[in-house]
């Protein structure tokens, strides 16, 4: 039996806004930004699926060097930020990665519907699959899944909860999105 090499996963927890978040990275780049409430349940399932044998190292310096801490602090201070310069190590299916990369093209202060995102990535018939992949986004805020809204212009599911989704949109100056959405797709 050929034993796989252990992956080193760097982690660091920090306060952004009024919430605790956890940053995760490998030597290749960022792999996850965890919501305060999904640390154990979701993260463990995700690690089991993608990381294989691994070890954790708590290290703020890795994230400081990547520049992600300063970018996130500026974002939560209300500054328009682009995260496109950050190195990412996306763990997911090829289709999920396609969707997540498509999210990066939605500019600060803009929104798009699931259908528009599906069209943007060249998969106009895959609206539901795009929605499911969007809900599995491992890097919320950085890959801005919160900028995806329902076709009727309302908030739709968000793993961080609709309150957080609305707060993130408002932080970006987006106040026209209706709050009559639902939690049906809260992954």
C-alpha positions as CSV (number, residue, x, y, z in Angstrom):
1,X,0.0,0.0,0.0
2,X,1.4,3.4,-1.1
3,X,0.9,5.9,1.7
4,X,0.1,9.4,0.6
5,X,2.2,12.3,1.8
6,X,0.6,14.3,4.6
7,X,-0.8,17.7,3.4
8,X,0.0,20.6,5.6
9,X,-3.0,22.8,6.2
10,X,-2.4,26.2,7.7
11,X,-5.2,27.7,9.7
12,X,-5.8,31.0,11.4
13,X,-9.0,32.3,13.1
14,X,-9.7,36.0,13.0
15,X,-12.6,38.4,13.7
16,X,-14.0,40.1,10.6
17,X,-16.8,42.4,11.3
18,X,-18.6,41.0,14.3
19,X,-18.0,37.3,13.4
20,X,-15.2,34.8,13.8
21,X,-13.9,33.3,10.5
22,X,-11.2,30.7,9.9
23,X,-8.7,30.9,7.0
24,X,-7.3,27.7,5.6
25,X,-4.4,27.4,3.1
26,X,-1.9,24.9,1.7
27,X,1.5,25.7,0.3
28,X,-0.3,26.4,-3.0
29,X,-2.7,29.0,-1.8
30,X,-6.0,29.6,0.1
31,X,-8.3,26.6,0.2
32,X,-11.1,27.8,2.5
33,X,-12.7,30.6,4.5
34,X,-15.0,29.1,7.1
35,X,-18.0,30.7,8.5
36,X,-18.1,30.8,12.3
37,X,-20.8,28.2,12.5
38,X,-19.5,25.6,10.0
39,X,-16.0,25.0,11.5
40,X,-16.5,21.4,12.6
41,X,-19.4,19.7,10.8
42,X,-18.8,21.0,7.2
43,X,-15.1,21.4,7.4
44,X,-14.5,17.8,8.6
45,X,-16.6,16.4,5.8
46,X,-14.8,18.6,3.3
47,X,-11.4,17.6,4.7
48,X,-12.2,13.9,4.6
49,X,-13.2,14.2,0.9
50,X,-10.4,16.3,-0.4
51,X,-7.4,16.5,1.9
52,X,-6.5,12.9,2.6
53,X,-3.9,12.5,5.3
54,X,-3.2,16.0,6.7
55,X,-1.7,17.9,9.6
56,X,-2.8,21.4,10.9
57,X,-0.5,24.2,11.6
58,X,-1.8,27.4,13.3
59,X,0.1,30.2,11.5
60,X,-1.1,33.8,11.1
61,X,2.1,34.7,9.2
62,X,1.2,32.5,6.2
63,X,-2.0,34.5,5.7
64,X,-0.2,37.8,6.4
65,X,2.3,37.0,3.6
66,X,-0.5,36.1,1.2
67,X,-2.0,39.5,1.9
68,X,-5.4,38.0,2.6
69,X,-5.8,39.3,6.2
70,X,-5.3,42.9,5.1
71,X,-7.6,42.5,2.2
72,X,-10.4,41.0,4.3
73,X,-9.9,43.7,7.0
74,X,-10.2,46.4,4.3
75,X,-13.3,44.7,2.8
76,X,-15.0,44.5,6.2
77,X,-14.1,48.2,6.8
78,X,-16.2,49.0,3.7
79,X,-13.5,49.5,1.1
80,X,-14.1,48.1,-2.4
81,X,-11.6,45.2,-2.7
82,X,-10.6,42.8,-5.4
83,X,-9.3,39.4,-4.3
84,X,-8.1,38.4,-7.7
85,X,-4.4,38.6,-6.8
86,X,-4.7,35.9,-4.1
87,X,-3.3,32.5,-4.9
88,X,-6.0,29.8,-4.6
89,X,-5.9,26.1,-4.2
90,X,-9.5,25.1,-5.0
91,X,-10.6,21.7,-3.9
92,X,-13.7,20.5,-5.7
93,X,-15.0,19.0,-8.9
94,X,-14.0,20.5,-12.3
95,X,-17.5,21.9,-12.6
96,X,-17.5,23.4,-9.1
97,X,-14.2,25.1,-9.8
98,X,-15.6,26.5,-13.1
99,X,-18.5,28.0,-11.1
100,X,-16.3,29.4,-8.4
101,X,-13.9,30.9,-10.9
102,X,-17.0,32.5,-12.5
103,X,-17.9,34.1,-9.2
104,X,-14.6,36.0,-9.2
105,X,-15.8,37.9,-12.3
106,X,-18.6,39.6,-10.4
107,X,-17.3,43.0,-9.4
108,X,-17.6,44.6,-5.9
109,X,-21.0,46.3,-5.7
110,X,-22.6,44.2,-8.4
111,X,-25.0,41.2,-8.3
112,X,-25.9,38.5,-10.8
113,X,-28.6,35.8,-10.9
114,X,-27.9,32.1,-11.0
115,X,-28.9,32.1,-14.6
116,X,-26.5,34.9,-15.4
117,X,-23.7,33.1,-13.7
118,X,-24.6,29.9,-15.7
119,X,-24.5,31.9,-18.9
120,X,-21.2,33.6,-17.9
121,X,-19.5,30.3,-17.6
122,X,-20.9,28.9,-20.8
123,X,-23.4,26.6,-19.2
124,X,-26.8,28.2,-19.7
125,X,-28.8,25.1,-19.1
126,X,-27.1,24.2,-15.8
127,X,-28.8,26.8,-13.6
128,X,-29.6,24.4,-10.8
129,X,-26.2,22.8,-10.9
130,X,-24.6,26.2,-10.7
131,X,-26.8,27.0,-7.7
132,X,-25.6,23.8,-6.0
133,X,-21.9,24.5,-6.8
134,X,-22.4,28.1,-5.6
135,X,-23.6,26.7,-2.3
136,X,-20.5,24.6,-1.8
137,X,-18.1,27.6,-2.4
138,X,-15.2,27.1,0.0
139,X,-14.1,30.8,-0.2
140,X,-17.1,33.0,0.5
141,X,-16.4,36.7,0.3
142,X,-13.2,36.0,-1.7
143,X,-15.2,34.2,-4.4
144,X,-18.3,36.3,-3.9
145,X,-21.2,33.8,-3.8
146,X,-23.1,36.4,-1.7
147,X,-23.5,38.4,-4.9
148,X,-25.7,35.8,-6.5
149,X,-29.4,36.5,-6.1
150,X,-32.7,35.0,-7.3
151,X,-34.2,35.7,-10.7
152,X,-36.9,37.7,-8.9
153,X,-34.3,40.1,-7.4
154,X,-34.5,38.6,-3.8
155,X,-32.0,37.0,-1.5
156,X,-31.8,33.2,-1.8
157,X,-30.0,30.6,0.2
158,X,-26.6,31.3,1.7
159,X,-24.6,28.9,3.9
160,X,-23.7,31.8,6.2
161,X,-27.4,32.7,6.5
162,X,-29.5,35.4,4.8
163,X,-28.7,38.0,7.4
164,X,-25.0,37.7,6.7
165,X,-25.6,37.7,2.9
166,X,-27.7,40.9,3.2
167,X,-25.0,42.5,5.5
168,X,-22.3,41.7,2.9
169,X,-24.3,43.1,0.1
170,X,-25.0,46.3,2.1
171,X,-21.4,46.6,2.9
172,X,-20.8,46.8,-0.8
173,X,-23.5,49.4,-1.2
174,X,-26.2,47.0,-2.6
175,X,-29.4,48.0,-0.9
176,X,-31.9,47.2,-3.7
177,X,-32.0,43.4,-3.2
178,X,-35.3,42.3,-1.6
179,X,-35.3,40.4,1.6
180,X,-38.3,38.2,0.7
181,X,-35.9,35.4,-0.2
182,X,-35.8,32.0,1.5
183,X,-33.4,29.7,3.3
184,X,-34.4,26.7,1.2
185,X,-30.9,26.4,-0.3
186,X,-28.9,27.1,2.8
187,X,-26.1,24.5,2.4
